[in-house]
């Protein structure tokens, strides 16, 4: 599924005991480490997709969501599941690349990238406010 949707969740996966990453680079490092620990060689393009999705989710949480409040990464079979939580209840939307005057608009391309590269995307409201966005990016084994 490559759609955005909002669900209200009362069951929340426990956050890691580590503090959430402060920068997108920290989140990418966590994803690289999780994939490496699985010792499952995967196509470099797929890992690049997972890192780009992670970077976009973390950047959007910082720029539009009041900061990263939670982060989780899990390699499950042939996929990476990345969850980023923030303080905002706003569901992400794709902004047109061009404004009403026909001028290119900066930004607004991150959410479409996430939706295109991820196999599944879920936006879940958190019980105490804010949201968690979870994206699952497939990883093909190396030939």
PyMOL commands that set and color helices and strands:
alter all, ss='L'
color gray80, all
select helices_A, chain A and resi 24-37+44-64+110-117
alter helices_A, ss='H'
color red, helices_A
select strands_A, chain A and resi 6-8+68-75+79-86+120-125+131-138
alter strands_A, ss='S'
color yellow, strands_A
deselect
rebuild
show_as cartoon
